[in-house]
Amino acid sequence: MGYQSVNPADGKVLKTFKDLTDKELESKIAAAATCYESWRRKTYAERGKIVSKAAALMHAKVDELAHIMTLEMGKRINEARGEVEFSSSILAYYAKNAERFLANVELHPSLGDGHMESSPLGVVFCVEPWNFPYYQLARVAGPHLMAGNVLLVKHAGIVPQCAIAFEKLWIEAGAPVGLYTNLMISHDQSDRVVDDPRVKGVALTGSVAAGQSIAARAGKNLKPSSMELGGSDAFIVLDDADLEHTIKWAVWGRMYNTGQTCCAAKRFIVVDKLADKFLEKFRTALSNLKPGDPLDEKTTLGPLSSESALVDLLKQVDTAVSHGAKVLMGGKRVDRAGSFMQPTILTDVMPENPAFRDEFFGPVAMFFRVKDEDAAIALANDSDFGLGGSVFTRDLARGKRVASRVETGMMFINNISWSDAELPFGGIKDSGYGRELGDMGIQQFVNKKLVRYVAAEAPV
């Protein structure tokens, strides 16, 4: 089934949707291409009026939008509301700042004068995941629409109602037909969209495998792309860390969104001096989380997004154990209706264990004990991924020194404040390339054109 809402808290099917026919898809691509010809000529103020209106509508509809998200993918309702509000703020941020980010940049060549100007590329195709059903959409819609591009968006198959609700926001905000288009399409149809000459750029957030496939296809078509893929972020605890402060972040960093976050804390690397105390406190804190209805504000452990996500994660844990890892706590599904998994800690994960290289997309933490700071950094860097990471220490200068040595796209000192509208987000290695958000996010799909004047005769 391509697009289907299933409540992961109880396994009940909510609604099923049909894929677009090829004829319907062609009509939507054509509408987007037509829309671009007029949208590209709009002033920033004209674009900003619609993007600001969409932001205001998100804010006004926070409870309605959050409810849909919780039903479709199980995000606890408090977190769901927070995501809607943050998504609204991203749209508002770009409505306000886009013109400043894309203003002409004066150059000072030795002869004559020149400047760089930014202009949109055209129709951008975005492929987005289910774990943050609105945030992922807002962080492509805000910058790229304000830059003058138009969007075709293939959202994840398990959150079709979120996808429809987000598209409706733009219609209600007065967007012209074709500005933002939700596409319920198959993988084959998606490939054809990438190939279509009317599409000028491709953005994907998803798995490494999906990134490899889409990036290769975009590359074959010589189209620019941005890829935000998986992660296996290190959470480094140095010997002088404030343990109480650190444990709170450790729990939040692993368990936010039931652990289904690309830049979640996944590898807990603790210097020997604090290892035993950290592990004891971490285990106790995780054991206090209680599963329940994600619509209930008192629930502290929500379900995974789908039954298949749970089954896959349980298989990963079993594989890790069969290769020598030990389960310190958890490792099983919760004995209740819905796709719930026990918070889990794995220890003794050796380099030859598949788990050492894997990403666990759910409430599974890997714990590593190291002798000192250098060993912690070496282990943090021994990963195929490079999205985010964090270091905990009472010494800020030491924290900055460690942050500079970890090979990753983002590092956080004494916190894991992953995302802010003002700050670029993205990684290196198997975590992808390109950046979203901040001033860099809006630069991904614009033409940087040099314009130069020189009073000179042609060489003889």
N, C-alpha and C positions, 0 to 999 in steps of 0.2 A: 504494500500500500504506500503510495507516494506521500500524500499529505493527510495526516490523521491526528486529531487531538485525543489523547488518552490521559486521564488523570492518574499520575503515578502514585498518588496517595492511596488509591483504592483499585486501580487497574481498569476502571470503567471507561469505555469509549464515549467520548463527548460528541464528536462530529467528524465526518469524513469528507474530503474534497477531491474533485477530479483535477488531473493535470490539464493544462491548456492544450488545445489542439494546435497543430502546426499553423493553421490559418489564423487562429487567435493570437499566437505568438508573433507572427509576421505583422499583424495589425498593430500590436503594442510596440514593436521595434520601430515601425514606420512612424507612429505617433511621437515616440521619443525623439527620433531624428528631426521631425518637423518642429517639435517644441524647441529644440536646441537652437534653431535658426533665429527664433525671436528672443529666447531667454538669454542668449549670449550677448545681446545688444541692450539688455536691461541695465540700469545703473545699480550700483551697490545698494542704494537706498530703496530702489524698487524691489530688488531681490530680498533685502532685509525685512521689508514689510511682511512678506509671506513667511519667511523663516521665523521671524519673531512671533507671528500669529500662531504658527505651529507649536512653538515653545510654550506660549501662553495656554494653548489648548491642552498640551500635555500636563501642565501644572494644574489646570482646572479639572482634569479627568484622572487625577492620580489614583483614586480608589478604584475606579472602573478598570483602568489599564492594569493596575497591579493584580486585581482579582483574576483577570484573564490569564496573566502570566503564572500565577500560583496554580490555577487549575490545570494549565497545559504542561508545565514542566516542574512543578513542585517547589518552586522557590518560596521560602518562608515569607509570609505576608509583609513583615516589617522590612525585610531586605527588598522585596518587590517594590514597595512604595519608594524606598530610597533610590532604587534604580530608575524609576520613572522620573523622579525629581532631578536626578543627576542628568538624565538624558535631556530633559527640558533645559537645564542650564547650559549644556553643550550647544544646543541650537541657538540659544540667546547669545552665547559667547561669540560664535562666528558671525551672527547677524551684526553684532557690534564691532568686531575687530577685523573682518575680512578685508575691507578696503585698505586698512593700515598695513596688513600683512602683504598685500599684493600691489602696493604702490610702486611706482617706478623707482628704480635704484640708480642714482646718478653715478657714472663712472668718470674717471679722471685720467684718460690716456695722455701720453706725452704730446700727441698731435690731435687737434680738434676736440670734440666732445662726444659723449655717448651715454646711453643709459640702457638698463635692462627693463623690459616690461613683461608683465604676466598676462597671458590670455588663456581662456579655457580650451580644452582639447575636443570636447564633444560628449557623446554618450559614453558613460562609464558603467560597466557591468560589475555588480557587487554580489559576492556569494558569502552569506553570513550564517553563524552557528546559533544553536538554541540556548546556550548557557546564560547569555544576557540578551534576551529577545528584543529589548528596545535600545539599550545602550549601544549594542553593536551597529544598529541601524542609524542611530543619531550621530555616531562618530564618523560615519561616511556621509550622511545627508547634510549635516551642518556645514562642513568645509567645502565639499565638492559642489553643492548647489550654490553656495555663496560665491564660489569661484566662477560660476557661469556654466558649469557642466549640468547635464541631466542624468538621472540614474535609472537603471534597470536592476532590480534586486531579486535574487533567488534566496529566500530564507530557508531555514532548516525545516524538514518535513514534519517535525513533531510540534511546531509552534505556528501553525497556519493562522489561527485566530489572532495572535499577536501581530503577525505580518499584515493581515487585513486591517486591523485596528490602526496600525501606524500609517498605512497608506491613506486611510480615511481622514487622518489628521490633516494631511496635505490638501486633500480635496476640500475639507471644511475651511482650511486656511486660505483658500482662494487660488491654489496652484493651478496653472494651466494644464490641460490634458497632456500627459507625456512627461511631465517634470519629474515625478517620482512614481515608478511603476513596479508593483509587486508581481513577480512571475512565479506561478506554481507550475514548474516544468520538470521534466525528467533529466537525468544526467546526459543523455544523448542530445536533448534539446539545448542543455546548458553549453555543451561543446560547440554547438552550432552558433550560439550567441557569441561566444568568444571569437569564432571564425568570421562572424559577420563584419563586412567592411565598414558598416555604419557605427560599429562599436570601437571606441578609440583607446580604452584603458580597462584594466581588470583589477579589482581589489578582492582579496579573499581573507577571511579569518576562519581557521579550521585546523584540521589535522595535518600532519606532515605529508601523509599520502595524498590528501586532497590538494595540498599546496604544490606538491611535485607535479601532479597531473595538470592543474590549471596553469601554473607558471610555465610549464613546458609548452602548453598550447598557446599561451599568450606570446611566449618567446618566438615560437614558430611563425606567428603572425606579426612579429616585430611591434608588439603593443606593450607599452609600459605597464608594470604591475606592482602592487604592494602585497606582501604576504605576512600575515600575523598568525603564526602557527603555535605549536605546543610549547611546553616548558617543563623543566624539572628543577625548580628554583631551590637554591641552597639557603638555609636559615642558619647562619653561623653564630654560635654563642661563644664569646671569648671569656677568659677566666675572670675578668673584672665586670661582667655583666650584672645589671640589677635583675635578679632572678624573678622577683614578683612581676615586674614590668614585662620581662621577656616572656614569661609563661602566658600572660594575657594575649600577647601578640601571636605567640605560637598557636594557641587554640583558634584565635580568629583567622590567622593566616592559613591554617590547614582546613578549617571547617566552614568558613564563609561560603555560601552557596553550596553547602554540603560537599565542599572540596572540589567542585566542578568549575575550576577557574584556571586558565592557562598559566597565570603568574602566581598561583598559590604557593605557599611554602610547602615543599614536598620532601626535601632532603634536610633533615635536622642534624647539623654537624656541630657537635658540642665538645669543647676542650675538656680533657680528662678531669680537671679539678672540679668542674661543676656537673659533670655528666650524670652521676648517680642522683643528685638532688633534682636536676632538671627532669630526668626521666620519671622520677617518682611523682613530682608535681604535675607534669604533663599528663601522665597516665590518670591521675586522680581527676584532673580537670575534664578530660575527655569522657571519663566514666560517668560524670555528672550530667552529661547531655541526654535528654530524654526524647525518644521519637514520639511524634504525634501529628495531628492534622496541621498541615502548613498554613491553613487559613486561621488557625488559633494562635493569637499573639504570644501565648505562653509556651508554645512548642519550641524546643531548642535543637532538635534534630529532625530535619526534613527528609523526604525521600530523594533518591536519585531521579534523574529526569525521565527514565524509562526502564522497563524491565530488561531490555537488552543491555542497557548501560550497566545495570547491576550484575547481570550474568557475566558480562565481559570482565568486570572488575574482580569478581569472585574467582574467575579462571586465572587472572593475573596473579592473585594472591596464592592460589594453589600451585601455580608454576614456580613462583618465588620460593615457596616452602619445599617443593620437590628438588630444588637446587640448593638447599641448605639454609635458607632464611628461617628465622624463628618468629612465631607470632607471640608477641608480648601481651597483646590484648586484642579482642575482636576477631576479625577474619571471616565472619559469617553474616548471613542475612538476618535481619531482625524477624522474630517469629510473630508476625502480624500481617494484616492485609497491606498491600502496596509494596513498592520497590525500595525498601529501607535496608541499609547496611550498617552494621556495628562500626563505630569508630575503631580504627585498627592501627597498631604500631608493629612494624617489622624491624627486627634487628638482625645482626650477623649477615647482612647482604654483601657478599663478596663480589669483586669485579667480574668474575666469570658467570655470575648469576644474571639471567636476562633482566631481572628487576633492576639491576644496577644502572641499566641504560634506559629503562622504560619510563614512561609518564603514567602515573596513577591518577586517573581523572575521577576522584571521589575521596571519601574520608579515610585514606590510607597514608600513613606517615612512615617514612624510612628514617631510622635513627642510626647515626654513626658517631663513634667516640674517636677523637683524635688527640695527639699529644700536645700540639701547640698551634699557634696562629699560622705558621707556614704550612703545616699539614692540613689545616682547615681550608686554606686557600687552594692548595693543590687538589684536594678532593672536590671542592666546589667547581674547579675548572675541568675536572675529569668527567665531562658530560657532553653529549652530542647537542644538547640544548644550550641556549644563552638568552633567555628572555629577561627574567628579573632575578632578584636575590636580596638578601638582607644580612646585616651584621649588627650584633648587640654588644655594646661595650660602654663603660662609663666615660671613656676617653674619646672625645669627638675627633681629635686629630688622628688617633689610632683608627677609628672607624672610617675616616676618609681615606686613610692609607690603604686599608684593606679593600674598601670599595673600589679604589683605582686598580687594584691588582686582580679583581675577579672579572673574568671574561664574559660579559653579559651586556644586554642593552640597557638595563636599569638596575641601580642598587639603592637600597634604603638603609639608613642608619637609625637604629633604635625605633623603627616603625616599619609598617608595610603599607604605606599610603600609595597604592598602585597607580591610581588614575586621577587626573585632574584636567579639566578642560584646557588649562594653560600650559600643561607639561606634555612634551612628546612621549609617545608610548610605542615600544617595539623592541625587537631583539636581533640577534645574530645567530650564526650557525643554523641548526635545524629549526630554530624558532622564527626564521624568516628574514625579511628585509623590508625597508621602508619604515616610515613612522606615521602614526595617526595622532591627532590632537595637537595642541600647541600651535606655534607658528609653522612648524614643519609639516603638520598634517594637511594643511591646505595647499602645500607646494607639490603634492604627489602627481596631480593630473593637470598641470598648467604648462603652457609653452613659455619658456624663458627666452624671450627674443632680445637679441642685441640690436640696438638702433644707434648708428654712428654717423657723425658728420665730420668730414675733413676737407678743408679748402686746399685741394692739391690737384695737380695735373697728372694725368696717367703717365706711367713710366714709358719712356721711348723704347 
